[in-house]
């Protein structure tokens, strides 16, 4: 079950990288002093990336917990 823990840890790291990317992208968009419509459009583009990264991270953490419990 050790392999499940490592796979889960890898997924969690990938998800964390996606979340950090989302934070950086939204921060850059806010600092650019864009008009309201354009700011909303940029944030709307980042939202699916953020949700996907969160899902991958959660799946990875669940795999780590399952691997630890079974191992």
PDB file with SEQRES, HELIX, SHEET and CRYST1 records, atoms N, CA, C and O in Angstrom:
SEQRES   1 A   71  UNK UNK UNK UNK UNK UNK UNK UNK UNK UNK UNK UNK UNK          
SEQRES   2 A   71  UNK UNK UNK UNK UNK UNK UNK UNK UNK UNK UNK UNK UNK          
SEQRES   3 A   71  UNK UNK UNK UNK UNK UNK UNK UNK UNK UNK UNK UNK UNK          
SEQRES   4 A   71  UNK UNK UNK UNK UNK UNK UNK UNK UNK UNK UNK UNK UNK          
SEQRES   5 A   71  UNK UNK UNK UNK UNK UNK UNK UNK UNK UNK UNK UNK UNK          
SEQRES   6 A   71  UNK UNK UNK UNK UNK UNK                                      
HELIX    1 AA1 UNK A    2  UNK A   31  1                                  30    
HELIX    2 AA2 UNK A   36  UNK A   70  1                                  35    
CRYST1    1.000    1.000    1.000  90.00  90.00  90.00 P 1           1          
ATOM      1  N   UNK A   1       0.804  -1.199   0.000  1.00  0.00           N  
ATOM      2  CA  UNK A   1       0.000   0.000   0.000  1.00  0.00           C  
ATOM      3  C   UNK A   1       0.849   1.267   0.000  1.00  0.00           C  
ATOM      4  O   UNK A   1       0.324   2.378  -0.078  1.00  0.00           O  
ATOM      5  N   UNK A   2       2.150   1.092   0.087  1.00  0.00           N  
ATOM      6  CA  UNK A   2       3.026   2.257   0.079  1.00  0.00           C  
ATOM      7  C   UNK A   2       2.935   3.017  -1.233  1.00  0.00           C  
ATOM      8  O   UNK A   2       3.062   4.242  -1.255  1.00  0.00           O  
ATOM      9  N   UNK A   3       2.714   2.291  -2.337  1.00  0.00           N  
ATOM     10  CA  UNK A   3       2.603   2.951  -3.642  1.00  0.00           C  
ATOM     11  C   UNK A   3       1.387   3.856  -3.693  1.00  0.00           C  
ATOM     12  O   UNK A   3       1.428   4.898  -4.348  1.00  0.00           O  
ATOM     13  N   UNK A   4       0.301   3.487  -3.019  1.00  0.00           N  
ATOM     14  CA  UNK A   4      -0.901   4.322  -2.993  1.00  0.00           C  
ATOM     15  C   UNK A   4      -0.611   5.636  -2.274  1.00  0.00           C  
ATOM     16  O   UNK A   4      -1.094   6.695  -2.677  1.00  0.00           O  
ATOM     17  N   UNK A   5       0.178   5.559  -1.210  1.00  0.00           N  
ATOM     18  CA  UNK A   5       0.539   6.768  -0.471  1.00  0.00           C  
ATOM     19  C   UNK A   5       1.362   7.700  -1.360  1.00  0.00           C  
ATOM     20  O   UNK A   5       1.120   8.907  -1.379  1.00  0.00           O  
ATOM     21  N   UNK A   6       2.323   7.158  -2.090  1.00  0.00           N  
ATOM     22  CA  UNK A   6       3.170   7.991  -2.941  1.00  0.00           C  
ATOM     23  C   UNK A   6       2.400   8.572  -4.118  1.00  0.00           C  
ATOM     24  O   UNK A   6       2.615   9.725  -4.491  1.00  0.00           O  
ATOM     25  N   UNK A   7       1.515   7.794  -4.700  1.00  0.00           N  
ATOM     26  CA  UNK A   7       0.680   8.310  -5.789  1.00  0.00           C  
ATOM     27  C   UNK A   7      -0.222   9.428  -5.267  1.00  0.00           C  
ATOM     28  O   UNK A   7      -0.380  10.464  -5.912  1.00  0.00           O  
ATOM     29  N   UNK A   8      -0.803   9.209  -4.107  1.00  0.00           N  
ATOM     30  CA  UNK A   8      -1.645  10.232  -3.506  1.00  0.00           C  
ATOM     31  C   UNK A   8      -0.876  11.499  -3.182  1.00  0.00           C  
ATOM     32  O   UNK A   8      -1.383  12.604  -3.375  1.00  0.00           O  
ATOM     33  N   UNK A   9       0.345  11.345  -2.691  1.00  0.00           N  
ATOM     34  CA  UNK A   9       1.169  12.515  -2.389  1.00  0.00           C  
ATOM     35  C   UNK A   9       1.504  13.273  -3.673  1.00  0.00           C  
ATOM     36  O   UNK A   9       1.506  14.504  -3.691  1.00  0.00           O  
ATOM     37  N   UNK A  10       1.783  12.546  -4.725  1.00  0.00           N  
ATOM     38  CA  UNK A  10       2.062  13.192  -6.015  1.00  0.00           C  
ATOM     39  C   UNK A  10       0.858  13.964  -6.540  1.00  0.00           C  
ATOM     40  O   UNK A  10       0.994  15.089  -7.021  1.00  0.00           O  
ATOM     41  N   UNK A  11      -0.315  13.355  -6.444  1.00  0.00           N  
ATOM     42  CA  UNK A  11      -1.533  14.044  -6.868  1.00  0.00           C  
ATOM     43  C   UNK A  11      -1.783  15.294  -6.027  1.00  0.00           C  
ATOM     44  O   UNK A  11      -2.197  16.328  -6.550  1.00  0.00           O  
ATOM     45  N   UNK A  12      -1.535  15.194  -4.751  1.00  0.00           N  
ATOM     46  CA  UNK A  12      -1.727  16.349  -3.871  1.00  0.00           C  
ATOM     47  C   UNK A  12      -0.786  17.488  -4.238  1.00  0.00           C  
ATOM     48  O   UNK A  12      -1.182  18.654  -4.216  1.00  0.00           O  
ATOM     49  N   UNK A  13       0.441  17.160  -4.572  1.00  0.00           N  
ATOM     50  CA  UNK A  13       1.405  18.194  -4.965  1.00  0.00           C  
ATOM     51  C   UNK A  13       0.995  18.841  -6.286  1.00  0.00           C  
ATOM     52  O   UNK A  13       1.108  20.057  -6.442  1.00  0.00           O  
ATOM     53  N   UNK A  14       0.523  18.038  -7.231  1.00  0.00           N  
ATOM     54  CA  UNK A  14       0.050  18.581  -8.510  1.00  0.00           C  
ATOM     55  C   UNK A  14      -1.142  19.512  -8.274  1.00  0.00           C  
ATOM     56  O   UNK A  14      -1.215  20.597  -8.850  1.00  0.00           O  
ATOM     57  N   UNK A  15      -2.067  19.079  -7.427  1.00  0.00           N  
ATOM     58  CA  UNK A  15      -3.213  19.922  -7.106  1.00  0.00           C  
ATOM     59  C   UNK A  15      -2.804  21.208  -6.415  1.00  0.00           C  
ATOM     60  O   UNK A  15      -3.365  22.268  -6.691  1.00  0.00           O  
ATOM     61  N   UNK A  16      -1.832  21.123  -5.519  1.00  0.00           N  
ATOM     62  CA  UNK A  16      -1.350  22.315  -4.822  1.00  0.00           C  
ATOM     63  C   UNK A  16      -0.708  23.296  -5.799  1.00  0.00           C  
ATOM     64  O   UNK A  16      -0.881  24.508  -5.668  1.00  0.00           O  
ATOM     65  N   UNK A  17       0.028  22.777  -6.770  1.00  0.00           N  
ATOM     66  CA  UNK A  17       0.623  23.650  -7.791  1.00  0.00           C  
ATOM     67  C   UNK A  17      -0.464  24.368  -8.592  1.00  0.00           C  
ATOM     68  O   UNK A  17      -0.321  25.547  -8.916  1.00  0.00           O  
ATOM     69  N   UNK A  18      -1.536  23.669  -8.907  1.00  0.00           N  
ATOM     70  CA  UNK A  18      -2.644  24.297  -9.626  1.00  0.00           C  
ATOM     71  C   UNK A  18      -3.329  25.373  -8.802  1.00  0.00           C  
ATOM     72  O   UNK A  18      -3.723  26.409  -9.337  1.00  0.00           O  
ATOM     73  N   UNK A  19      -3.474  25.138  -7.510  1.00  0.00           N  
ATOM     74  CA  UNK A  19      -4.086  26.134  -6.633  1.00  0.00           C  
ATOM     75  C   UNK A  19      -3.196  27.371  -6.532  1.00  0.00           C  
ATOM     76  O   UNK A  19      -3.691  28.498  -6.571  1.00  0.00           O  
ATOM     77  N   UNK A  20      -1.899  27.167  -6.405  1.00  0.00           N  
ATOM     78  CA  UNK A  20      -0.965  28.304  -6.348  1.00  0.00           C  
ATOM     79  C   UNK A  20      -1.008  29.079  -7.662  1.00  0.00           C  
ATOM     80  O   UNK A  20      -0.973  30.310  -7.654  1.00  0.00           O  
ATOM     81  N   UNK A  21      -1.083  28.379  -8.782  1.00  0.00           N  
ATOM     82  CA  UNK A  21      -1.205  29.047 -10.079  1.00  0.00           C  
ATOM     83  C   UNK A  21      -2.460  29.910 -10.123  1.00  0.00           C  
ATOM     84  O   UNK A  21      -2.418  31.041 -10.608  1.00  0.00           O  
ATOM     85  N   UNK A  22      -3.565  29.391  -9.626  1.00  0.00           N  
ATOM     86  CA  UNK A  22      -4.817  30.148  -9.612  1.00  0.00           C  
ATOM     87  C   UNK A  22      -4.692  31.407  -8.772  1.00  0.00           C  
ATOM     88  O   UNK A  22      -5.161  32.474  -9.169  1.00  0.00           O  
ATOM     89  N   UNK A  23      -4.065  31.288  -7.621  1.00  0.00           N  
ATOM     90  CA  UNK A  23      -3.886  32.449  -6.743  1.00  0.00           C  
ATOM     91  C   UNK A  23      -3.036  33.507  -7.441  1.00  0.00           C  
ATOM     92  O   UNK A  23      -3.363  34.693  -7.405  1.00  0.00           O  
ATOM     93  N   UNK A  24      -1.952  33.081  -8.072  1.00  0.00           N  
ATOM     94  CA  UNK A  24      -1.066  34.026  -8.754  1.00  0.00           C  
ATOM     95  C   UNK A  24      -1.791  34.691  -9.928  1.00  0.00           C  
ATOM     96  O   UNK A  24      -1.655  35.898 -10.133  1.00  0.00           O  
ATOM     97  N   UNK A  25      -2.552  33.924 -10.691  1.00  0.00           N  
ATOM     98  CA  UNK A  25      -3.248  34.479 -11.854  1.00  0.00           C  
ATOM     99  C   UNK A  25      -4.295  35.512 -11.437  1.00  0.00           C  
ATOM    100  O   UNK A  25      -4.413  36.561 -12.072  1.00  0.00           O  
ATOM    101  N   UNK A  26      -5.042  35.232 -10.397  1.00  0.00           N  
ATOM    102  CA  UNK A  26      -6.056  36.184  -9.937  1.00  0.00           C  
ATOM    103  C   UNK A  26      -5.403  37.423  -9.334  1.00  0.00           C  
ATOM    104  O   UNK A  26      -5.888  38.537  -9.533  1.00  0.00           O  
ATOM    105  N   UNK A  27      -4.318  37.241  -8.605  1.00  0.00           N  
ATOM    106  CA  UNK A  27      -3.616  38.392  -8.030  1.00  0.00           C  
ATOM    107  C   UNK A  27      -3.070  39.300  -9.129  1.00  0.00           C  
ATOM    108  O   UNK A  27      -3.165  40.523  -9.023  1.00  0.00           O  
ATOM    109  N   UNK A  28      -2.503  38.719 -10.174  1.00  0.00           N  
ATOM    110  CA  UNK A  28      -1.999  39.523 -11.290  1.00  0.00           C  
ATOM    111  C   UNK A  28      -3.131  40.270 -11.984  1.00  0.00           C  
ATOM    112  O   UNK A  28      -2.968  41.426 -12.375  1.00  0.00           O  
ATOM    113  N   UNK A  29      -4.276  39.612 -12.137  1.00  0.00           N  
ATOM    114  CA  UNK A  29      -5.412  40.257 -12.789  1.00  0.00           C  
ATOM    115  C   UNK A  29      -5.925  41.421 -11.943  1.00  0.00           C  
ATOM    116  O   UNK A  29      -6.299  42.460 -12.487  1.00  0.00           O  
ATOM    117  N   UNK A  30      -5.946  41.260 -10.636  1.00  0.00           N  
ATOM    118  CA  UNK A  30      -6.412  42.348  -9.774  1.00  0.00           C  
ATOM    119  C   UNK A  30      -5.440  43.517  -9.751  1.00  0.00           C  
ATOM    120  O   UNK A  30      -5.867  44.669  -9.675  1.00  0.00           O  
ATOM    121  N   UNK A  31      -4.152  43.246  -9.816  1.00  0.00           N  
ATOM    122  CA  UNK A  31      -3.146  44.316  -9.801  1.00  0.00           C  
ATOM    123  C   UNK A  31      -3.076  45.058 -11.128  1.00  0.00           C  
ATOM    124  O   UNK A  31      -2.514  46.152 -11.190  1.00  0.00           O  
ATOM    125  N   UNK A  32      -3.632  44.489 -12.186  1.00  0.00           N  
ATOM    126  CA  UNK A  32      -3.563  45.108 -13.507  1.00  0.00           C  
ATOM    127  C   UNK A  32      -4.549  46.260 -13.661  1.00  0.00           C  
ATOM    128  O   UNK A  32      -4.543  46.937 -14.689  1.00  0.00           O  
ATOM    129  N   UNK A  33      -5.386  46.493 -12.672  1.00  0.00           N  
ATOM    130  CA  UNK A  33      -6.386  47.567 -12.707  1.00  0.00           C  
ATOM    131  C   UNK A  33      -7.230  47.514 -13.976  1.00  0.00           C  
ATOM    132  O   UNK A  33      -7.378  48.513 -14.680  1.00  0.00           O  
ATOM    133  N   UNK A  34      -7.774  46.349 -14.253  1.00  0.00           N  
ATOM    134  CA  UNK A  34      -8.598  46.148 -15.438  1.00  0.00           C  
ATOM    135  C   UNK A  34     -10.015  46.646 -15.186  1.00  0.00           C  
ATOM    136  O   UNK A  34     -10.445  46.769 -14.039  1.00  0.00           O  
ATOM    137  N   UNK A  35     -10.731  46.931 -16.259  1.00  0.00           N  
ATOM    138  CA  UNK A  35     -12.161  47.241 -16.083  1.00  0.00           C  
ATOM    139  C   UNK A  35     -12.894  46.031 -15.493  1.00  0.00           C  
ATOM    140  O   UNK A  35     -12.429  44.896 -15.595  1.00  0.00           O  
ATOM    141  N   UNK A  36     -14.029  46.294 -14.886  1.00  0.00           N  
ATOM    142  CA  UNK A  36     -14.757  45.249 -14.165  1.00  0.00           C  
ATOM    143  C   UNK A  36     -15.092  44.041 -15.043  1.00  0.00           C  
ATOM    144  O   UNK A  36     -14.942  42.899 -14.610  1.00  0.00           O  
ATOM    145  N   UNK A  37     -15.539  44.289 -16.259  1.00  0.00           N  
ATOM    146  CA  UNK A  37     -15.919  43.184 -17.149  1.00  0.00           C  
ATOM    147  C   UNK A  37     -14.719  42.307 -17.506  1.00  0.00           C  
ATOM    148  O   UNK A  37     -14.818  41.080 -17.521  1.00  0.00           O  
ATOM    149  N   UNK A  38     -13.605  42.938 -17.788  1.00  0.00           N  
ATOM    150  CA  UNK A  38     -12.413  42.168 -18.156  1.00  0.00           C  
ATOM    151  C   UNK A  38     -11.855  41.396 -16.959  1.00  0.00           C  
ATOM    152  O   UNK A  38     -11.372  40.274 -17.109  1.00  0.00           O  
ATOM    153  N   UNK A  39     -11.924  41.998 -15.783  1.00  0.00           N  
ATOM    154  CA  UNK A  39     -11.480  41.312 -14.571  1.00  0.00           C  
ATOM    155  C   UNK A  39     -12.342  40.081 -14.314  1.00  0.00           C  
ATOM    156  O   UNK A  39     -11.827  39.011 -13.991  1.00  0.00           O  
ATOM    157  N   UNK A  40     -13.637  40.235 -14.457  1.00  0.00           N  
ATOM    158  CA  UNK A  40     -14.539  39.084 -14.287  1.00  0.00           C  
ATOM    159  C   UNK A  40     -14.253  37.993 -15.310  1.00  0.00           C  
ATOM    160  O   UNK A  40     -14.318  36.807 -14.985  1.00  0.00           O  
ATOM    161  N   UNK A  41     -13.938  38.378 -16.537  1.00  0.00           N  
ATOM    162  CA  UNK A  41     -13.646  37.388 -17.576  1.00  0.00           C  
ATOM    163  C   UNK A  41     -12.379  36.610 -17.250  1.00  0.00           C  
ATOM    164  O   UNK A  41     -12.328  35.396 -17.442  1.00  0.00           O  
ATOM    165  N   UNK A  42     -11.350  37.307 -16.754  1.00  0.00           N  
ATOM    166  CA  UNK A  42     -10.101  36.604 -16.402  1.00  0.00           C  
ATOM    167  C   UNK A  42     -10.306  35.671 -15.220  1.00  0.00           C  
ATOM    168  O   UNK A  42      -9.792  34.553 -15.205  1.00  0.00           O  
ATOM    169  N   UNK A  43     -11.052  36.130 -14.243  1.00  0.00           N  
ATOM    170  CA  UNK A  43     -11.314  35.272 -13.078  1.00  0.00           C  
ATOM    171  C   UNK A  43     -12.159  34.070 -13.490  1.00  0.00           C  
ATOM    172  O   UNK A  43     -11.967  32.969 -12.975  1.00  0.00           O  
ATOM    173  N   UNK A  44     -13.092  34.280 -14.417  1.00  0.00           N  
ATOM    174  CA  UNK A  44     -13.918  33.166 -14.896  1.00  0.00           C  
ATOM    175  C   UNK A  44     -13.077  32.121 -15.627  1.00  0.00           C  
ATOM    176  O   UNK A  44     -13.401  30.934 -15.594  1.00  0.00           O  
ATOM    177  N   UNK A  45     -12.005  32.550 -16.286  1.00  0.00           N  
ATOM    178  CA  UNK A  45     -11.117  31.595 -16.965  1.00  0.00           C  
ATOM    179  C   UNK A  45     -10.305  30.779 -15.970  1.00  0.00           C  
ATOM    180  O   UNK A  45      -9.980  29.621 -16.234  1.00  0.00           O  
ATOM    181  N   UNK A  46      -9.975  31.375 -14.827  1.00  0.00           N  
ATOM    182  CA  UNK A  46      -9.139  30.699 -13.834  1.00  0.00           C  
ATOM    183  C   UNK A  46      -9.968  29.760 -12.949  1.00  0.00           C  
ATOM    184  O   UNK A  46      -9.438  28.795 -12.399  1.00  0.00           O  
ATOM    185  N   UNK A  47     -11.244  30.039 -12.817  1.00  0.00           N  
ATOM    186  CA  UNK A  47     -12.097  29.248 -11.916  1.00  0.00           C  
ATOM    187  C   UNK A  47     -12.087  27.741 -12.212  1.00  0.00           C  
ATOM    188  O   UNK A  47     -11.945  26.959 -11.272  1.00  0.00           O  
ATOM    189  N   UNK A  48     -12.229  27.291 -13.467  1.00  0.00           N  
ATOM    190  CA  UNK A  48     -12.177  25.836 -13.706  1.00  0.00           C  
ATOM    191  C   UNK A  48     -10.830  25.215 -13.334  1.00  0.00           C  
ATOM    192  O   UNK A  48     -10.778  24.076 -12.870  1.00  0.00           O  
ATOM    193  N   UNK A  49      -9.749  25.958 -13.537  1.00  0.00           N  
ATOM    194  CA  UNK A  49      -8.426  25.453 -13.160  1.00  0.00           C  
ATOM    195  C   UNK A  49      -8.363  25.278 -11.646  1.00  0.00           C  
ATOM    196  O   UNK A  49      -7.848  24.277 -11.148  1.00  0.00           O  
ATOM    197  N   UNK A  50      -8.889  26.258 -10.923  1.00  0.00           N  
ATOM    198  CA  UNK A  50      -8.888  26.206  -9.471  1.00  0.00           C  
ATOM    199  C   UNK A  50      -9.712  25.014  -8.962  1.00  0.00           C  
ATOM    200  O   UNK A  50      -9.265  24.278  -8.082  1.00  0.00           O  
ATOM    201  N   UNK A  51     -10.889  24.832  -9.506  1.00  0.00           N  
ATOM    202  CA  UNK A  51     -11.735  23.721  -9.064  1.00  0.00           C  
ATOM    203  C   UNK A  51     -11.132  22.370  -9.428  1.00  0.00           C  
ATOM    204  O   UNK A  51     -11.200  21.431  -8.636  1.00  0.00           O  
ATOM    205  N   UNK A  52     -10.548  22.263 -10.608  1.00  0.00           N  
ATOM    206  CA  UNK A  52      -9.896  21.014 -11.005  1.00  0.00           C  
ATOM    207  C   UNK A  52      -8.702  20.690 -10.120  1.00  0.00           C  
ATOM    208  O   UNK A  52      -8.489  19.538  -9.742  1.00  0.00           O  
ATOM    209  N   UNK A  53      -7.931  21.711  -9.797  1.00  0.00           N  
ATOM    210  CA  UNK A  53      -6.773  21.503  -8.922  1.00  0.00           C  
ATOM    211  C   UNK A  53      -7.217  21.088  -7.534  1.00  0.00           C  
ATOM    212  O   UNK A  53      -6.596  20.228  -6.909  1.00  0.00           O  
ATOM    213  N   UNK A  54      -8.285  21.695  -7.053  1.00  0.00           N  
ATOM    214  CA  UNK A  54      -8.818  21.321  -5.742  1.00  0.00           C  
ATOM    215  C   UNK A  54      -9.298  19.872  -5.744  1.00  0.00           C  
ATOM    216  O   UNK A  54      -9.074  19.140  -4.780  1.00  0.00           O  
ATOM    217  N   UNK A  55      -9.954  19.460  -6.818  1.00  0.00           N  
ATOM    218  CA  UNK A  55     -10.427  18.071  -6.927  1.00  0.00           C  
ATOM    219  C   UNK A  55      -9.249  17.094  -6.942  1.00  0.00           C  
ATOM    220  O   UNK A  55      -9.279  16.076  -6.251  1.00  0.00           O  
ATOM    221  N   UNK A  56      -8.232  17.396  -7.715  1.00  0.00           N  
ATOM    222  CA  UNK A  56      -7.056  16.516  -7.780  1.00  0.00           C  
ATOM    223  C   UNK A  56      -6.378  16.424  -6.421  1.00  0.00           C  
ATOM    224  O   UNK A  56      -5.948  15.349  -6.002  1.00  0.00           O  
ATOM    225  N   UNK A  57      -6.286  17.555  -5.738  1.00  0.00           N  
ATOM    226  CA  UNK A  57      -5.664  17.572  -4.416  1.00  0.00           C  
ATOM    227  C   UNK A  57      -6.461  16.732  -3.416  1.00  0.00           C  
ATOM    228  O   UNK A  57      -5.882  15.989  -2.623  1.00  0.00           O  
ATOM    229  N   UNK A  58      -7.769  16.850  -3.456  1.00  0.00           N  
ATOM    230  CA  UNK A  58      -8.611  16.071  -2.542  1.00  0.00           C  
ATOM    231  C   UNK A  58      -8.491  14.575  -2.839  1.00  0.00           C  
ATOM    232  O   UNK A  58      -8.402  13.766  -1.915  1.00  0.00           O  
ATOM    233  N   UNK A  59      -8.489  14.213  -4.094  1.00  0.00           N  
ATOM    234  CA  UNK A  59      -8.338  12.798  -4.450  1.00  0.00           C  
ATOM    235  C   UNK A  59      -6.990  12.270  -3.967  1.00  0.00           C  
ATOM    236  O   UNK A  59      -6.895  11.152  -3.460  1.00  0.00           O  
ATOM    237  N   UNK A  60      -5.955  13.081  -4.129  1.00  0.00           N  
ATOM    238  CA  UNK A  60      -4.630  12.682  -3.648  1.00  0.00           C  
ATOM    239  C   UNK A  60      -4.601  12.498  -2.141  1.00  0.00           C  
ATOM    240  O   UNK A  60      -4.036  11.524  -1.643  1.00  0.00           O  
ATOM    241  N   UNK A  61      -5.204  13.421  -1.416  1.00  0.00           N  
ATOM    242  CA  UNK A  61      -5.232  13.292   0.043  1.00  0.00           C  
ATOM    243  C   UNK A  61      -6.038  12.071   0.485  1.00  0.00           C  
ATOM    244  O   UNK A  61      -5.679  11.404   1.455  1.00  0.00           O  
ATOM    245  N   UNK A  62      -7.125  11.782  -0.226  1.00  0.00           N  
ATOM    246  CA  UNK A  62      -7.894  10.576   0.103  1.00  0.00           C  
ATOM    247  C   UNK A  62      -7.074   9.316  -0.153  1.00  0.00           C  
ATOM    248  O   UNK A  62      -7.147   8.356   0.614  1.00  0.00           O  
ATOM    249  N   UNK A  63      -6.293   9.322  -1.231  1.00  0.00           N  
ATOM    250  CA  UNK A  63      -5.443   8.166  -1.519  1.00  0.00           C  
ATOM    251  C   UNK A  63      -4.376   7.990  -0.439  1.00  0.00           C  
ATOM    252  O   UNK A  63      -4.057   6.863  -0.062  1.00  0.00           O  
ATOM    253  N   UNK A  64      -3.831   9.085   0.053  1.00  0.00           N  
ATOM    254  CA  UNK A  64      -2.844   8.999   1.127  1.00  0.00           C  
ATOM    255  C   UNK A  64      -3.483   8.411   2.384  1.00  0.00           C  
ATOM    256  O   UNK A  64      -2.900   7.533   3.020  1.00  0.00           O  
ATOM    257  N   UNK A  65      -4.661   8.881   2.744  1.00  0.00           N  
ATOM    258  CA  UNK A  65      -5.334   8.372   3.943  1.00  0.00           C  
ATOM    259  C   UNK A  65      -5.666   6.890   3.790  1.00  0.00           C  
ATOM    260  O   UNK A  65      -5.467   6.110   4.721  1.00  0.00           O  
ATOM    261  N   UNK A  66      -6.164   6.506   2.636  1.00  0.00           N  
ATOM    262  CA  UNK A  66      -6.495   5.095   2.401  1.00  0.00           C  
ATOM    263  C   UNK A  66      -5.232   4.234   2.449  1.00  0.00           C  
ATOM    264  O   UNK A  66      -5.236   3.152   3.036  1.00  0.00           O  
ATOM    265  N   UNK A  67      -4.161   4.714   1.834  1.00  0.00           N  
ATOM    266  CA  UNK A  67      -2.899   3.965   1.853  1.00  0.00           C  
ATOM    267  C   UNK A  67      -2.355   3.795   3.257  1.00  0.00           C  
ATOM    268  O   UNK A  67      -1.837   2.731   3.597  1.00  0.00           O  
ATOM    269  N   UNK A  68      -2.465   4.836   4.078  1.00  0.00           N  
ATOM    270  CA  UNK A  68      -1.978   4.740   5.459  1.00  0.00           C  
ATOM    271  C   UNK A  68      -2.848   3.798   6.267  1.00  0.00           C  
ATOM    272  O   UNK A  68      -2.338   3.007   7.060  1.00  0.00           O  
ATOM    273  N   UNK A  69      -4.152   3.874   6.076  1.00  0.00           N  
ATOM    274  CA  UNK A  69      -5.062   3.006   6.849  1.00  0.00           C  
ATOM    275  C   UNK A  69      -4.895   1.534   6.481  1.00  0.00           C  
ATOM    276  O   UNK A  69      -4.958   0.663   7.348  1.00  0.00           O  
ATOM    277  N   UNK A  70      -4.685   1.262   5.210  1.00  0.00           N  
ATOM    278  CA  UNK A  70      -4.554  -0.128   4.777  1.00  0.00           C  
ATOM    279  C   UNK A  70      -3.143  -0.670   4.952  1.00  0.00           C  
ATOM    280  O   UNK A  70      -2.940  -1.882   5.012  1.00  0.00           O  
ATOM    281  N   UNK A  71      -2.183   0.221   5.033  1.00  0.00           N  
ATOM    282  CA  UNK A  71      -0.788  -0.234   5.127  1.00  0.00           C  
ATOM    283  C   UNK A  71      -0.371  -0.310   6.521  1.00  0.00           C  
ATOM    284  O   UNK A  71       0.771  -0.673   6.805  1.00  0.00           O  
TER     285      UNK A  71                                                      
END                                                                             
